[in-house]
């Protein structure tokens, strides 16, 4: 499952998992279904400028709610099996998704998408996560099998990082804010 905390009101929480997307407005004391998403939610991203805008990656679809989870729409997305979604910290109209067939970037709030030019060498054919850095808004991190990549320029170029973990599949990364 995945958890996201409203960046402006930390008592508002979202949890995604096999039963969909749940929301709490009282620090987790009670939960309600946030939307009609009844798929496995693998990642949640909240717009830091407008926390009523919430994105949820669920199976082959990317959902967007603009009312804090009361309702949602499905965004058109070229990728298959979306694993991760993240927003650029200083421009929440820039959306990044990691999916079975690569990394996709939208710079217009999800209206159009481009595929990032990156190829891992570890044999795993899909990225497992991506993370942004609140202190360095242009930085983007992505795990892909046994490799960790960084983009210093919002996904335009990528470099493999050597982190001294041979044979270790990188499933997630926390970026210190």
C-alpha positions in Angstrom: 0.0 0.0 0.0 1.0 3.7 -0.3 0.4 6.7 2.0 0.3 10.4 1.2 -0.1 13.4 3.6 -1.7 16.7 2.6 1.3 19.1 2.5 -0.9 22.0 3.9 -3.1 20.1 6.4 -1.2 17.2 7.9 -4.4 15.7 9.4 -5.6 14.9 5.9 -4.3 11.5 4.8 -4.7 9.3 1.8 -4.0 5.5 1.7 -4.0 3.5 -1.5 -4.0 -0.3 -1.8 -5.8 -3.2 -3.2 -9.2 -1.8 -2.3 -8.7 1.6 -3.9 -8.1 5.0 -2.4 -9.1 5.9 1.2 -9.1 9.4 2.8 -9.0 10.5 6.4 -9.5 14.1 7.5 -8.9 13.4 11.2 -5.3 12.1 11.3 -6.4 8.5 10.6 -9.1 8.1 13.2 -11.7 7.3 10.6 -11.5 6.5 6.8 -13.9 6.9 3.9 -13.6 5.8 0.3 -12.0 8.8 -1.4 -13.3 8.1 -4.9 -14.9 5.3 -6.9 -11.4 3.9 -7.7 -11.8 0.1 -7.1 -8.4 -0.9 -8.4 -5.1 -1.5 -6.7 -3.6 2.0 -6.0 0.2 1.8 -6.2 1.1 5.5 -5.7 -0.5 8.8 -4.7 0.7 12.3 -5.4 -0.8 15.5 -4.0 -0.4 18.9 -5.6 1.6 21.0 -3.0 0.0 24.2 -4.2 -3.6 22.9 -4.3 -3.9 19.8 -2.1 -7.5 19.3 -3.4 -5.8 18.0 -6.6 -4.7 14.3 -6.0 -3.3 11.9 -8.5 -3.5 8.1 -8.0 -1.8 5.5 -10.1 -4.0 2.4 -10.3 -3.1 -0.5 -12.6 -3.3 0.7 -16.2 -4.7 4.1 -15.4 -3.9 7.5 -13.9 -6.7 9.2 -11.9 -7.0 12.8 -11.0 -9.3 14.3 -8.4 -9.6 18.0 -8.2 -11.9 18.0 -5.1 -9.9 16.1 -2.5 -11.0 12.7 -3.6 -14.8 13.2 -3.9 -14.7 12.5 -7.6 -12.1 11.7 -10.2 -11.4 11.5 -13.9 -9.1 9.1 -15.8 -6.3 10.9 -17.6 -5.2 9.7 -21.0 -1.8 8.0 -20.5 0.3 6.2 -23.1 2.0 3.8 -20.6 0.9 0.4 -19.4 0.7 -0.7 -15.7 1.6 2.6 -14.0 3.6 2.0 -10.8 4.5 5.4 -9.7 3.4 9.1 -10.1 5.2 12.2 -8.9 4.7 16.0 -9.4 7.5 18.5 -10.0 7.8 20.4 -6.7 7.8 23.9 -8.2 5.5 23.1 -11.1 2.7 20.7 -10.3 1.5 20.8 -13.9 4.6 18.6 -14.6 3.6 15.0 -13.9 6.0 12.1 -14.0 4.9 8.5 -14.2 6.8 5.2 -14.1 5.1 2.4 -15.9 5.8 -1.1 -17.2 7.0 0.4 -20.5 9.1 3.3 -19.2 9.0 6.8 -17.8 6.5 9.3 -19.1 6.4 13.1 -18.6 3.6 15.5 -19.0 4.3 19.2 -18.8 0.7 20.3 -19.2 -1.2 18.7 -16.4 -1.7 15.4 -18.1 -3.1 16.6 -21.4 0.0 15.4 -23.4 2.8 12.9 -22.6 6.3 12.2 -23.9 8.4 9.2 -23.1 11.8 9.8 -21.5 14.8 8.4 -23.3 16.4 6.1 -20.8 17.4 2.5 -20.8 18.5 0.4 -17.9 21.1 -2.3 -18.3 20.1 -4.5 -15.3 17.7 -6.7 -17.4 14.6 -5.4 -15.7 12.4 -3.8 -18.3 10.4 -1.4 -16.1 11.1 1.3 -13.5 9.8 0.6 -10.0 9.6 4.1 -8.6 10.4 7.7 -9.1 10.9 10.5 -6.6 11.3 14.3 -6.8 13.4 16.4 -4.6 11.6 19.4 -2.9 14.9 21.2 -2.4 16.1 20.7 -6.0 13.0 20.9 -8.1 14.8 19.9 -11.3 16.1 16.7 -9.8 14.3 13.4 -10.4 15.3 9.9 -9.1 14.2 6.6 -10.5 14.8 3.0 -9.5 15.0 0.5 -12.3 15.8 -3.0 -11.2 19.3 -3.0 -9.9 20.0 0.6 -10.9 19.3 4.0 -9.5 19.2 6.9 -12.0 19.1 10.7 -11.4 18.0 13.4 -13.8 19.4 16.8 -12.8 17.2 18.5 -15.5 13.5 17.4 -14.9 13.8 14.2 -17.0 15.7 15.5 -20.0 18.9 13.6 -19.3 19.6 10.6 -17.0 22.7 9.3 -15.3 23.1 6.0 -13.5 24.3 6.3 -9.9 26.8 3.9 -8.5 25.7 3.3 -4.9 27.6 0.2 -3.9 24.7 -2.2 -3.7 25.5 -5.0 -6.2 22.7 -7.4 -6.7 20.2 -5.4 -4.7 16.9 -4.5 -6.4 16.0 -0.9 -5.5 12.3 -0.8 -4.7 12.0 2.7 -3.2 13.9 5.8 -2.1 13.2 8.6 0.4 14.4 12.1 -0.4 15.1 14.3 2.6 13.0 17.4 2.4 
